[in-house]
């Protein structure tokens, strides 16, 4: 990702992070609307799960200039996700729910180039996760 894309992602994530609890709740609601069969995979409290998701995203967004520093973490996360019963196609459903959540929270800041930059971020995380699984 180039510096311009990284700046766009970091700036827009900063905005969404201001309302991260609401954004996480919207994300899971959308995810389970898109595929209700995913709901039983989540055994822990969904609010706590949302905090973990936002923390992981924050770390990834902070590390975009040095993606190799999070590669190991991402690979291990992918292996754990296989254990949770996550299937390869579920990564596409999560991508849709995540992009939808960002769009909903960013309003007019959600432009085609912001969408493209976020799609790259998702692939950066989900790519090695899927491969490791
Ligand atoms: C960018 C992609 C993703 C990120 C950053 C992410 C992040 C996380 C994190 C941080 C955890 C906490 C436990 C751990 O680290 O192992 C977790 C657990 C979990 N994730 Fe993900 N995840 C991603 C993709 C997915 C996908 C595609 C699914 C499919 C539905 C999924 C379903 C789950 C489930 C079922 C758990 C366990 C929840 C529980 O223990 O109750 N995740 N995820």
Backbone and ligand atoms as CSV (ligand in chain L), in Angstrom:
chain,resi,resn,atom,element,x,y,z
A,1,UNK,N,N,0.853,-1.201,0.000
A,1,UNK,CA,C,0.000,0.000,0.000
A,1,UNK,C,C,0.880,1.240,0.000
A,2,UNK,N,N,0.498,2.243,-0.780
A,2,UNK,CA,C,1.331,3.447,-0.796
A,2,UNK,C,C,0.951,4.383,0.372
A,3,UNK,N,N,1.804,5.395,0.564
A,3,UNK,CA,C,1.655,6.291,1.723
A,3,UNK,C,C,0.285,6.969,1.747
A,4,UNK,N,N,-0.209,7.288,0.567
A,4,UNK,CA,C,-1.495,7.951,0.439
A,4,UNK,C,C,-2.645,7.042,0.908
A,5,UNK,N,N,-2.573,5.785,0.516
A,5,UNK,CA,C,-3.596,4.816,0.932
A,5,UNK,C,C,-3.529,4.579,2.444
A,6,UNK,N,N,-2.307,4.484,2.949
A,6,UNK,CA,C,-2.124,4.254,4.386
A,6,UNK,C,C,-2.693,5.428,5.186
A,7,UNK,N,N,-2.440,6.615,4.720
A,7,UNK,CA,C,-2.959,7.812,5.401
A,7,UNK,C,C,-4.491,7.786,5.416
A,8,UNK,N,N,-5.092,7.401,4.303
A,8,UNK,CA,C,-6.571,7.360,4.204
A,8,UNK,C,C,-7.149,6.353,5.198
A,9,UNK,N,N,-6.507,5.200,5.276
A,9,UNK,CA,C,-6.996,4.150,6.175
A,9,UNK,C,C,-6.830,4.587,7.636
A,10,UNK,N,N,-5.676,5.160,7.950
A,10,UNK,CA,C,-5.437,5.550,9.350
A,10,UNK,C,C,-6.379,6.679,9.765
A,11,UNK,N,N,-6.596,7.613,8.879
A,11,UNK,CA,C,-7.489,8.738,9.188
A,11,UNK,C,C,-8.938,8.269,9.377
A,12,UNK,N,N,-9.403,7.417,8.472
A,12,UNK,CA,C,-10.803,6.977,8.572
A,12,UNK,C,C,-10.992,6.009,9.741
A,13,UNK,N,N,-9.968,5.182,10.018
A,13,UNK,CA,C,-10.098,4.284,11.176
A,13,UNK,C,C,-10.191,5.104,12.459
A,14,UNK,N,N,-9.417,6.189,12.522
A,14,UNK,CA,C,-9.473,7.083,13.684
A,14,UNK,C,C,-10.889,7.572,13.937
A,15,UNK,N,N,-11.599,7.887,12.870
A,15,UNK,CA,C,-12.990,8.358,13.021
A,15,UNK,C,C,-13.906,7.255,13.532
A,16,UNK,N,N,-13.771,6.069,12.946
A,16,UNK,CA,C,-14.633,4.957,13.346
A,16,UNK,C,C,-14.305,4.534,14.783
A,17,UNK,N,N,-13.022,4.625,15.153
A,17,UNK,CA,C,-12.593,4.205,16.496
A,17,UNK,C,C,-13.242,5.058,17.587
A,18,UNK,N,N,-13.646,6.266,17.253
A,18,UNK,CA,C,-14.314,7.139,18.228
A,18,UNK,C,C,-15.639,6.534,18.677
A,19,UNK,N,N,-16.228,5.701,17.829
A,19,UNK,CA,C,-17.495,5.038,18.189
A,19,UNK,C,C,-17.355,3.541,17.971
A,20,UNK,N,N,-16.274,2.990,18.513
A,20,UNK,CA,C,-15.930,1.601,18.201
A,20,UNK,C,C,-16.903,0.577,18.774
A,21,UNK,N,N,-17.498,0.870,19.935
A,21,UNK,CA,C,-18.450,-0.095,20.514
A,21,UNK,C,C,-19.660,-0.228,19.591
A,22,UNK,N,N,-20.179,0.921,19.159
A,22,UNK,CA,C,-21.343,0.897,18.266
A,22,UNK,C,C,-20.977,0.246,16.938
A,23,UNK,N,N,-19.804,0.571,16.422
A,23,UNK,CA,C,-19.382,0.021,15.128
A,23,UNK,C,C,-19.251,-1.503,15.215
A,24,UNK,N,N,-18.688,-1.996,16.321
A,24,UNK,CA,C,-18.532,-3.442,16.476
A,24,UNK,C,C,-19.906,-4.117,16.526
A,25,UNK,N,N,-20.840,-3.509,17.264
A,25,UNK,CA,C,-22.189,-4.082,17.361
A,25,UNK,C,C,-22.857,-4.109,15.984
A,26,UNK,N,N,-22.688,-3.034,15.219
A,26,UNK,CA,C,-23.264,-2.982,13.871
A,26,UNK,C,C,-22.641,-4.041,12.972
A,27,UNK,N,N,-21.328,-4.222,13.138
A,27,UNK,CA,C,-20.621,-5.221,12.325
A,27,UNK,C,C,-21.198,-6.622,12.553
A,28,UNK,N,N,-21.358,-7.019,13.827
A,28,UNK,CA,C,-21.861,-8.374,14.090
A,28,UNK,C,C,-23.318,-8.515,13.664
A,29,UNK,N,N,-24.108,-7.457,13.867
A,29,UNK,CA,C,-25.508,-7.527,13.437
A,29,UNK,C,C,-25.566,-7.761,11.921
A,30,UNK,N,N,-24.730,-7.052,11.187
A,30,UNK,CA,C,-24.705,-7.201,9.725
A,30,UNK,C,C,-24.206,-8.595,9.333
A,31,UNK,N,N,-23.152,-9.030,10.031
A,31,UNK,CA,C,-22.578,-10.347,9.722
A,31,UNK,C,C,-23.628,-11.450,9.882
A,32,UNK,N,N,-24.379,-11.400,10.989
A,32,UNK,CA,C,-25.358,-12.466,11.246
A,32,UNK,C,C,-26.599,-12.308,10.372
A,33,UNK,N,N,-26.827,-11.107,9.877
A,33,UNK,CA,C,-27.918,-10.904,8.918
A,33,UNK,C,C,-27.507,-11.526,7.569
A,34,UNK,N,N,-26.262,-11.317,7.178
A,34,UNK,CA,C,-25.769,-11.868,5.905
A,34,UNK,C,C,-25.706,-13.398,5.963
A,35,UNK,N,N,-25.334,-13.944,7.119
A,35,UNK,CA,C,-25.243,-15.402,7.260
A,35,UNK,C,C,-25.536,-15.824,8.704
A,36,UNK,N,N,-26.804,-16.110,8.991
A,36,UNK,CA,C,-27.190,-16.490,10.361
A,36,UNK,C,C,-26.468,-17.744,10.861
A,37,UNK,N,N,-25.970,-18.567,9.951
A,37,UNK,CA,C,-25.299,-19.805,10.392
A,37,UNK,C,C,-23.967,-19.514,11.095
A,38,UNK,N,N,-23.480,-18.275,11.000
A,38,UNK,CA,C,-22.211,-17.930,11.662
A,38,UNK,C,C,-22.394,-17.645,13.154
A,39,UNK,N,N,-23.633,-17.325,13.547
A,39,UNK,CA,C,-23.859,-16.925,14.946
A,39,UNK,C,C,-23.366,-17.961,15.968
A,40,UNK,N,N,-23.693,-19.256,15.778
A,40,UNK,CA,C,-23.273,-20.258,16.790
A,40,UNK,C,C,-21.759,-20.445,16.904
A,41,UNK,N,N,-20.983,-19.957,15.958
A,41,UNK,CA,C,-19.522,-20.097,16.066
A,41,UNK,C,C,-18.973,-19.210,17.180
A,42,UNK,N,N,-19.714,-18.165,17.516
A,42,UNK,CA,C,-19.253,-17.223,18.545
A,42,UNK,C,C,-19.778,-17.664,19.901
A,43,UNK,N,N,-18.850,-18.125,20.726
A,43,UNK,CA,C,-19.229,-18.704,22.031
A,43,UNK,C,C,-19.094,-17.675,23.152
A,44,UNK,N,N,-18.209,-16.713,22.952
A,44,UNK,CA,C,-17.972,-15.739,24.034
A,44,UNK,C,C,-18.889,-14.529,23.847
A,45,UNK,N,N,-18.890,-13.683,24.869
A,45,UNK,CA,C,-19.690,-12.466,24.864
A,45,UNK,C,C,-19.340,-11.620,23.628
A,46,UNK,N,N,-20.357,-11.243,22.876
A,46,UNK,CA,C,-20.119,-10.580,21.587
A,46,UNK,C,C,-19.549,-9.158,21.779
A,47,UNK,N,N,-19.829,-8.543,22.918
A,47,UNK,CA,C,-19.247,-7.215,23.189
A,47,UNK,C,C,-17.732,-7.344,23.378
A,48,UNK,N,N,-17.337,-8.375,24.142
A,48,UNK,CA,C,-15.898,-8.610,24.355
A,48,UNK,C,C,-15.225,-8.984,23.044
A,49,UNK,N,N,-15.907,-9.795,22.257
A,49,UNK,CA,C,-15.374,-10.203,20.963
A,49,UNK,C,C,-15.168,-8.972,20.073
A,50,UNK,N,N,-16.121,-8.051,20.133
A,50,UNK,CA,C,-16.023,-6.809,19.358
A,50,UNK,C,C,-14.814,-5.982,19.769
A,51,UNK,N,N,-14.535,-5.965,21.080
A,51,UNK,CA,C,-13.353,-5.219,21.554
A,51,UNK,C,C,-12.074,-5.830,20.983
A,52,UNK,N,N,-12.031,-7.178,20.972
A,52,UNK,CA,C,-10.840,-7.861,20.447
A,52,UNK,C,C,-10.665,-7.573,18.960
A,53,UNK,N,N,-11.784,-7.599,18.254
A,53,UNK,CA,C,-11.726,-7.334,16.811
A,53,UNK,C,C,-11.200,-5.922,16.554
A,54,UNK,N,N,-11.722,-4.937,17.289
A,54,UNK,CA,C,-11.308,-3.543,17.080
A,54,UNK,C,C,-9.840,-3.344,17.458
A,55,UNK,N,N,-9.397,-4.037,18.522
A,55,UNK,CA,C,-7.990,-3.939,18.934
A,55,UNK,C,C,-7.057,-4.504,17.853
A,56,UNK,N,N,-7.476,-5.641,17.289
A,56,UNK,CA,C,-6.665,-6.265,16.238
A,56,UNK,C,C,-6.614,-5.375,14.999
A,57,UNK,N,N,-7.761,-4.799,14.658
A,57,UNK,CA,C,-7.784,-3.900,13.502
A,57,UNK,C,C,-6.892,-2.687,13.765
A,58,UNK,N,N,-6.943,-2.159,15.001
A,58,UNK,CA,C,-6.137,-0.988,15.349
A,58,UNK,C,C,-4.646,-1.297,15.183
A,59,UNK,N,N,-4.239,-2.485,15.638
A,59,UNK,CA,C,-2.829,-2.876,15.504
A,59,UNK,C,C,-2.449,-2.987,14.033
A,60,UNK,N,N,-3.302,-3.610,13.248
A,60,UNK,CA,C,-3.015,-3.784,11.817
A,60,UNK,C,C,-2.909,-2.423,11.125
A,61,UNK,N,N,-3.848,-1.524,11.449
A,61,UNK,CA,C,-3.882,-0.207,10.810
A,61,UNK,C,C,-2.635,0.605,11.191
A,62,UNK,N,N,-2.174,0.389,12.419
A,62,UNK,CA,C,-0.970,1.082,12.891
A,62,UNK,C,C,0.291,0.525,12.224
A,63,UNK,N,N,0.225,-0.721,11.752
A,63,UNK,CA,C,1.419,-1.407,11.235
A,63,UNK,C,C,1.484,-1.432,9.705
A,64,UNK,N,N,0.686,-0.633,9.047
A,64,UNK,CA,C,0.600,-0.740,7.581
A,64,UNK,C,C,1.916,-0.415,6.874
A,65,UNK,N,N,2.758,0.401,7.511
A,65,UNK,CA,C,4.053,0.736,6.885
A,65,UNK,C,C,5.054,-0.405,7.048
A,66,UNK,N,N,4.793,-1.280,8.023
A,66,UNK,CA,C,5.693,-2.411,8.285
A,66,UNK,C,C,4.869,-3.699,8.437
A,67,UNK,N,N,4.161,-4.100,7.368
A,67,UNK,CA,C,3.234,-5.238,7.474
A,67,UNK,C,C,3.922,-6.535,7.906
A,68,UNK,N,N,5.224,-6.654,7.619
A,68,UNK,CA,C,5.931,-7.902,7.985
A,68,UNK,C,C,5.958,-8.102,9.503
A,69,UNK,N,N,5.812,-6.988,10.266
A,69,UNK,CA,C,5.868,-7.122,11.731
A,69,UNK,C,C,4.623,-7.817,12.303
A,70,UNK,N,N,3.541,-7.894,11.523
A,70,UNK,CA,C,2.334,-8.545,12.054
A,70,UNK,C,C,2.028,-9.875,11.363
A,71,UNK,N,N,2.884,-10.231,10.392
A,71,UNK,CA,C,2.639,-11.442,9.600
A,71,UNK,C,C,2.462,-12.695,10.484
A,72,UNK,N,N,3.381,-12.904,11.429
A,72,UNK,CA,C,3.314,-14.092,12.298
A,72,UNK,C,C,2.014,-14.140,13.097
A,73,UNK,N,N,1.661,-12.978,13.643
A,73,UNK,CA,C,0.429,-12.867,14.433
A,73,UNK,C,C,-0.774,-13.235,13.578
A,74,UNK,N,N,-0.776,-12.745,12.344
A,74,UNK,CA,C,-1.905,-12.977,11.440
A,74,UNK,C,C,-1.993,-14.462,11.058
A,75,UNK,N,N,-0.860,-15.073,10.805
A,75,UNK,CA,C,-0.824,-16.499,10.459
A,75,UNK,C,C,-1.381,-17.332,11.622
A,76,UNK,N,N,-0.936,-17.019,12.829
A,76,UNK,CA,C,-1.414,-17.774,14.006
A,76,UNK,C,C,-2.912,-17.564,14.218
A,77,UNK,N,N,-3.364,-16.331,13.936
A,77,UNK,CA,C,-4.790,-16.029,14.082
A,77,UNK,C,C,-5.600,-16.875,13.085
A,78,UNK,N,N,-5.058,-17.032,11.878
A,78,UNK,CA,C,-5.725,-17.842,10.857
A,78,UNK,C,C,-5.846,-19.288,11.302
A,79,UNK,N,N,-4.785,-19.802,11.929
A,79,UNK,CA,C,-4.820,-21.190,12.411
A,79,UNK,C,C,-5.872,-21.345,13.510
A,80,UNK,N,N,-5.937,-20.364,14.417
A,80,UNK,CA,C,-6.954,-20.443,15.486
A,80,UNK,C,C,-8.358,-20.388,14.892
A,81,UNK,N,N,-8.536,-19.551,13.862
A,81,UNK,CA,C,-9.860,-19.412,13.252
A,81,UNK,C,C,-10.358,-20.711,12.623
A,82,UNK,N,N,-9.455,-21.502,12.108
A,82,UNK,CA,C,-9.849,-22.807,11.585
A,82,UNK,C,C,-10.449,-23.645,12.717
A,83,UNK,N,N,-9.814,-23.537,13.879
A,83,UNK,CA,C,-10.302,-24.247,15.057
A,83,UNK,C,C,-11.677,-23.770,15.510
A,84,UNK,N,N,-12.016,-22.507,15.220
A,84,UNK,CA,C,-13.342,-21.975,15.594
A,84,UNK,C,C,-14.427,-22.461,14.643
A,85,UNK,N,N,-14.020,-23.129,13.552
A,85,UNK,CA,C,-15.003,-23.608,12.578
A,85,UNK,C,C,-15.236,-22.633,11.431
A,86,UNK,N,N,-14.340,-21.666,11.284
A,86,UNK,CA,C,-14.473,-20.682,10.198
A,86,UNK,C,C,-14.055,-21.326,8.876
A,87,UNK,N,N,-14.909,-21.187,7.852
A,87,UNK,CA,C,-14.612,-21.737,6.530
A,87,UNK,C,C,-14.072,-20.639,5.617
A,88,UNK,N,N,-13.412,-21.041,4.566
A,88,UNK,CA,C,-12.782,-20.070,3.667
A,88,UNK,C,C,-13.770,-19.017,3.164
A,89,UNK,N,N,-14.960,-19.470,2.755
A,89,UNK,CA,C,-15.926,-18.517,2.182
A,89,UNK,C,C,-16.416,-17.492,3.211
A,90,UNK,N,N,-16.286,-17.836,4.505
A,90,UNK,CA,C,-16.735,-16.903,5.544
A,90,UNK,C,C,-15.920,-15.603,5.529
A,91,UNK,N,N,-14.690,-15.690,5.021
A,91,UNK,CA,C,-13.865,-14.475,4.944
A,91,UNK,C,C,-14.486,-13.441,4.000
A,92,UNK,N,N,-15.184,-13.916,2.973
A,92,UNK,CA,C,-15.852,-12.969,2.057
A,92,UNK,C,C,-17.052,-12.314,2.741
A,93,UNK,N,N,-17.753,-13.077,3.568
A,93,UNK,CA,C,-18.906,-12.533,4.285
A,93,UNK,C,C,-18.433,-11.482,5.302
A,94,UNK,N,N,-17.340,-11.799,5.994
A,94,UNK,CA,C,-16.794,-10.837,6.958
A,94,UNK,C,C,-16.317,-9.566,6.234
A,95,UNK,N,N,-15.733,-9.725,5.064
A,95,UNK,CA,C,-15.296,-8.562,4.287
A,95,UNK,C,C,-16.488,-7.654,3.993
A,96,UNK,N,N,-17.589,-8.249,3.563
A,96,UNK,CA,C,-18.792,-7.461,3.240
A,96,UNK,C,C,-19.304,-6.720,4.473
A,97,UNK,N,N,-19.369,-7.440,5.611
A,97,UNK,CA,C,-19.888,-6.824,6.835
A,97,UNK,C,C,-18.967,-5.702,7.305
A,98,UNK,N,N,-17.660,-5.907,7.158
A,98,UNK,CA,C,-16.707,-4.889,7.604
A,98,UNK,C,C,-16.784,-3.634,6.730
A,99,UNK,N,N,-16.804,-3.825,5.423
A,99,UNK,CA,C,-16.858,-2.664,4.524
A,99,UNK,C,C,-18.183,-1.917,4.699
A,100,UNK,N,N,-19.248,-2.671,4.905
A,100,UNK,CA,C,-20.564,-2.056,5.147
A,100,UNK,C,C,-20.516,-1.192,6.420
A,101,UNK,N,N,-19.877,-1.721,7.473
A,101,UNK,CA,C,-19.790,-0.999,8.751
A,101,UNK,C,C,-18.984,0.288,8.587
A,102,UNK,N,N,-17.895,0.199,7.850
A,102,UNK,CA,C,-17.069,1.391,7.633
A,102,UNK,C,C,-17.863,2.439,6.851
A,103,UNK,N,N,-18.531,1.977,5.812
A,103,UNK,CA,C,-19.327,2.893,4.984
A,103,UNK,C,C,-20.395,3.596,5.830
A,104,UNK,N,N,-21.083,2.802,6.642
A,104,UNK,CA,C,-22.169,3.340,7.469
A,104,UNK,C,C,-21.646,4.414,8.435
A,105,UNK,N,N,-20.452,4.190,8.967
A,105,UNK,CA,C,-19.916,5.109,9.964
A,105,UNK,C,C,-19.167,6.292,9.370
A,106,UNK,N,N,-18.730,6.169,8.139
A,106,UNK,CA,C,-17.911,7.234,7.563
A,106,UNK,C,C,-18.717,8.218,6.725
A,107,UNK,N,N,-19.906,7.835,6.332
A,107,UNK,CA,C,-20.739,8.755,5.552
A,107,UNK,C,C,-20.003,9.270,4.320
A,108,UNK,N,N,-19.881,10.609,4.202
A,108,UNK,CA,C,-19.280,11.187,2.991
A,108,UNK,C,C,-17.768,10.955,2.907
A,109,UNK,N,N,-17.156,10.518,4.017
A,109,UNK,CA,C,-15.724,10.167,3.966
A,109,UNK,C,C,-15.494,8.836,3.244
A,110,UNK,N,N,-16.588,8.088,3.032
A,110,UNK,CA,C,-16.480,6.791,2.346
A,110,UNK,C,C,-16.488,7.028,0.839
A,111,UNK,N,N,-15.311,7.234,0.279
A,111,UNK,CA,C,-15.178,7.510,-1.153
A,111,UNK,C,C,-14.599,6.259,-1.829
A,112,UNK,N,N,-14.656,6.196,-3.172
A,112,UNK,CA,C,-14.133,4.995,-3.851
A,112,UNK,C,C,-12.668,4.698,-3.512
A,113,UNK,N,N,-11.840,5.747,-3.359
A,113,UNK,CA,C,-10.431,5.448,-3.042
A,113,UNK,C,C,-10.256,4.962,-1.605
A,114,UNK,N,N,-11.114,5.450,-0.698
A,114,UNK,CA,C,-11.074,4.956,0.689
A,114,UNK,C,C,-11.508,3.484,0.702
A,115,UNK,N,N,-12.549,3.177,-0.062
A,115,UNK,CA,C,-13.014,1.791,-0.147
A,115,UNK,C,C,-11.918,0.867,-0.692
A,116,UNK,N,N,-11.236,1.348,-1.716
A,116,UNK,CA,C,-10.168,0.542,-2.318
A,116,UNK,C,C,-9.022,0.309,-1.324
A,117,UNK,N,N,-8.670,1.349,-0.587
A,117,UNK,CA,C,-7.578,1.233,0.392
A,117,UNK,C,C,-7.969,0.241,1.489
A,118,UNK,N,N,-9.222,0.300,1.948
A,118,UNK,CA,C,-9.678,-0.623,2.999
A,118,UNK,C,C,-9.756,-2.067,2.505
A,119,UNK,N,N,-10.104,-2.213,1.226
A,119,UNK,CA,C,-10.143,-3.554,0.647
A,119,UNK,C,C,-8.738,-4.160,0.694
A,120,UNK,N,N,-7.733,-3.335,0.436
A,120,UNK,CA,C,-6.345,-3.810,0.503
A,120,UNK,C,C,-5.973,-4.218,1.927
A,121,UNK,N,N,-6.408,-3.417,2.898
A,121,UNK,CA,C,-6.107,-3.746,4.301
A,121,UNK,C,C,-6.718,-5.094,4.658
A,122,UNK,N,N,-7.963,-5.276,4.241
A,122,UNK,CA,C,-8.620,-6.548,4.574
A,122,UNK,C,C,-7.870,-7.723,3.948
A,123,UNK,N,N,-7.462,-7.563,2.693
A,123,UNK,CA,C,-6.734,-8.648,2.014
A,123,UNK,C,C,-5.394,-8.925,2.681
A,124,UNK,N,N,-4.792,-7.856,3.185
A,124,UNK,CA,C,-3.502,-7.986,3.872
A,124,UNK,C,C,-3.625,-8.863,5.120
A,125,UNK,N,N,-4.770,-8.762,5.801
A,125,UNK,CA,C,-4.978,-9.561,7.010
A,125,UNK,C,C,-5.574,-10.927,6.647
A,126,UNK,N,N,-6.652,-10.890,5.861
A,126,UNK,CA,C,-7.379,-12.130,5.577
A,126,UNK,C,C,-6.590,-13.074,4.668
A,127,UNK,N,N,-5.741,-12.526,3.794
A,127,UNK,CA,C,-4.960,-13.360,2.873
A,127,UNK,C,C,-4.124,-14.395,3.629
A,128,UNK,N,N,-3.199,-13.940,4.480
A,128,UNK,CA,C,-2.384,-14.896,5.243
A,128,UNK,C,C,-3.203,-15.750,6.213
A,129,UNK,N,N,-4.306,-15.212,6.739
A,129,UNK,CA,C,-5.156,-16.004,7.641
A,129,UNK,C,C,-5.735,-17.199,6.899
A,130,UNK,N,N,-6.280,-16.942,5.704
A,130,UNK,CA,C,-6.903,-18.000,4.906
A,130,UNK,C,C,-5.856,-19.037,4.491
A,131,UNK,N,N,-4.693,-18.552,4.123
A,131,UNK,CA,C,-3.637,-19.439,3.677
A,131,UNK,C,C,-3.172,-20.350,4.812
A,132,UNK,N,N,-3.071,-19.755,6.008
A,132,UNK,CA,C,-2.601,-20.516,7.177
A,132,UNK,C,C,-3.617,-21.570,7.604
A,133,UNK,N,N,-4.885,-21.292,7.292
A,133,UNK,CA,C,-5.936,-22.232,7.688
A,133,UNK,C,C,-5.950,-23.428,6.735
L,1,LIG,C1,C,-9.696,-9.746,9.179
L,1,LIG,C2,C,-10.203,-10.862,9.630
L,1,LIG,C3,C,-10.433,-11.195,11.086
L,1,LIG,C4,C,-9.939,-10.619,12.225
L,1,LIG,C5,C,-9.006,-9.430,12.357
L,1,LIG,C6,C,-10.481,-11.373,13.342
L,1,LIG,C7,C,-10.193,-11.128,14.687
L,1,LIG,C8,C,-10.498,-11.986,15.714
L,1,LIG,C9,C,-9.923,-11.953,17.051
L,1,LIG,C10,C,-8.902,-10.930,17.534
L,1,LIG,C11,C,-10.466,-12.967,17.772
L,1,LIG,C12,C,-10.137,-13.301,19.242
L,1,LIG,C13,C,-9.535,-14.674,19.393
L,1,LIG,C14,C,-8.265,-14.913,18.603
L,1,LIG,O1,O,-7.443,-13.986,18.427
L,1,LIG,O2,O,-8.094,-16.055,18.147
L,1,LIG,C15,C,-11.406,-13.656,16.887
L,1,LIG,C16,C,-12.184,-14.741,17.239
L,1,LIG,C17,C,-13.152,-15.282,16.426
L,1,LIG,N1,N,-13.412,-14.933,15.120
L,1,LIG,FE1,FE,-12.371,-13.649,14.002
L,1,LIG,N2,N,-11.306,-12.348,12.869
L,1,LIG,C18,C,-11.307,-12.269,11.500
L,1,LIG,C19,C,-12.020,-13.072,10.635
L,1,LIG,C20,C,-13.026,-13.911,11.028
L,1,LIG,C21,C,-13.912,-14.595,10.126
L,1,LIG,C22,C,-13.880,-14.552,8.610
L,1,LIG,C23,C,-14.787,-15.294,10.887
L,1,LIG,C24,C,-15.938,-16.105,10.367
L,1,LIG,C25,C,-17.126,-16.062,10.867
L,1,LIG,C26,C,-14.411,-15.082,12.291
L,1,LIG,C27,C,-14.994,-15.656,13.396
L,1,LIG,C28,C,-14.442,-15.707,14.664
L,1,LIG,C29,C,-14.892,-16.600,15.726
L,1,LIG,C30,C,-16.013,-17.620,15.622
L,1,LIG,C31,C,-14.078,-16.334,16.841
L,1,LIG,C32,C,-14.134,-17.028,18.212
L,1,LIG,C33,C,-15.171,-16.337,19.044
L,1,LIG,C34,C,-15.371,-17.022,20.370
L,1,LIG,O3,O,-14.424,-17.581,20.929
L,1,LIG,O4,O,-16.498,-16.939,20.844
L,1,LIG,N3,N,-13.363,-14.220,12.322
L,1,LIG,N4,N,-11.402,-13.031,15.662
